[in-house]
Amino acid sequence: QVQLVESGGDLVQPGGSLRLSCAASGSISSINAMNWYRAAPGEQRELVAQITSAGRINYADSVKGRFIISRDNAKSTVYLQMNSLKPEDTSVYYCNVWATTGGYWGQGTQVTVSS
């Protein structure tokens, strides 16, 4: 089992920045990849960014060049630095891990980009 706690969601103006954090606990050694998804109302969850245990990083085309995923292994925490935010980035952002024991989700954190 892996438990995930997200933080950092907020209301921000277009062009602004936010950093989301996701702290993992439990069976940390079973994690193969740490991911950020997002879901706007009425839409399916979209994979935004991924960082694997080997350090491979992937981004959705919609956030390339603006978002940066990173992790602190000592703190078992993954971050999502979001820059140049746009109104269309407004969503609930979910932390997710792919582990040998299955997939696990955080509770989600709301990001609203609006003037």
C-alpha positions as CSV (number, residue, x, y, z in Angstrom):
1,Q,0.0,0.0,0.0
2,V,1.1,3.5,-0.8
3,Q,-0.5,6.7,0.7
4,L,-0.3,10.0,-1.1
5,V,-0.9,13.5,0.3
6,E,-1.0,16.4,-2.2
7,S,-0.6,20.1,-1.5
8,G,-0.1,23.4,-3.3
9,G,-3.3,24.0,-5.2
10,D,-4.5,27.6,-5.3
11,L,-6.1,30.4,-7.3
12,V,-3.5,32.1,-9.5
13,Q,-3.6,34.7,-12.3
14,P,-2.8,33.8,-15.9
15,G,0.9,33.8,-16.4
16,G,1.6,32.9,-12.8
17,S,3.2,29.9,-11.2
18,L,2.4,27.3,-8.7
19,R,4.3,24.3,-7.2
20,L,2.4,21.2,-6.3
21,S,3.8,18.6,-3.9
22,C,2.9,15.0,-3.3
23,A,4.4,13.1,-0.3
24,A,4.3,9.3,-0.5
25,S,4.4,6.9,2.4
26,G,4.0,3.2,2.9
27,S,5.6,0.8,0.4
28,I,7.8,3.3,-1.2
29,S,10.2,0.8,-2.6
30,S,7.5,-0.7,-4.8
31,I,7.0,2.5,-6.8
32,N,7.9,2.4,-10.5
33,A,6.7,5.8,-11.5
34,M,5.2,8.9,-10.0
35,N,2.7,10.8,-12.0
36,W,0.5,13.9,-12.1
37,Y,-2.9,13.7,-13.7
38,R,-5.6,16.4,-14.0
39,A,-9.3,16.4,-14.6
40,A,-11.4,19.3,-15.5
41,P,-15.2,19.1,-14.7
42,G,-16.9,16.6,-17.0
43,E,-13.6,15.4,-18.5
44,Q,-11.5,12.3,-18.1
45,R,-8.3,12.4,-16.2
46,E,-5.3,13.4,-18.3
47,L,-1.7,12.3,-17.7
48,V,0.2,15.6,-17.3
49,A,3.7,14.5,-16.3
50,Q,5.5,11.4,-15.2
51,I,8.9,10.6,-13.7
52,T,10.0,6.9,-13.5
53,S,12.2,5.2,-10.9
54,A,14.9,5.3,-13.6
55,G,14.5,9.0,-14.0
56,R,12.8,9.1,-17.3
57,I,10.4,12.1,-17.6
58,N,7.4,12.5,-19.9
59,Y,5.0,15.4,-20.4
60,A,1.7,15.9,-22.1
61,D,2.1,18.1,-25.2
62,S,-0.1,20.7,-23.6
63,V,2.3,21.4,-20.8
64,K,5.8,20.9,-22.4
65,G,8.0,23.8,-21.8
66,R,5.9,25.2,-19.0
67,F,5.7,22.4,-16.3
68,I,8.5,20.6,-14.6
69,I,8.2,17.4,-12.7
70,S,10.9,16.5,-10.1
71,R,11.3,14.3,-7.1
72,D,13.1,14.3,-3.8
73,N,13.9,10.6,-3.0
74,A,15.0,11.4,0.5
75,K,11.5,12.9,1.2
76,S,9.6,10.5,-1.0
77,T,8.0,13.5,-2.6
78,V,7.3,14.5,-6.2
79,Y,6.8,18.0,-7.3
80,L,5.1,19.7,-10.2
81,Q,6.4,23.2,-10.9
82,M,3.8,24.9,-13.1
83,N,4.8,28.1,-14.9
84,S,3.1,30.4,-17.4
85,L,-0.3,29.1,-16.3
86,K,-3.3,29.4,-18.5
87,P,-7.0,29.4,-17.8
88,E,-7.2,26.0,-19.5
89,D,-4.9,24.6,-16.9
90,T,-7.7,24.9,-14.4
91,S,-8.4,21.4,-13.0
92,V,-8.2,19.2,-10.1
93,Y,-4.6,17.8,-10.1
94,Y,-4.1,14.3,-8.8
95,C,-0.9,12.6,-7.7
96,N,-0.7,9.0,-8.8
97,V,1.9,6.2,-8.5
98,W,2.4,3.0,-10.4
99,A,3.7,0.4,-8.0
100,T,4.3,-3.3,-8.1
101,T,1.4,-3.6,-5.7
102,G,-0.9,-1.6,-8.0
103,G,-1.9,2.0,-8.7
104,Y,-2.6,4.6,-6.0
105,W,-4.2,8.0,-6.0
106,G,-4.1,11.1,-3.9
107,Q,-7.2,13.1,-3.0
108,G,-6.6,15.8,-5.5
109,T,-5.8,19.5,-5.2
110,Q,-7.6,22.3,-7.0
111,V,-5.8,24.6,-9.3
112,T,-7.7,27.6,-10.7
113,V,-6.2,30.0,-13.2
114,S,-8.3,33.1,-13.5
115,S,-8.0,36.9,-13.4
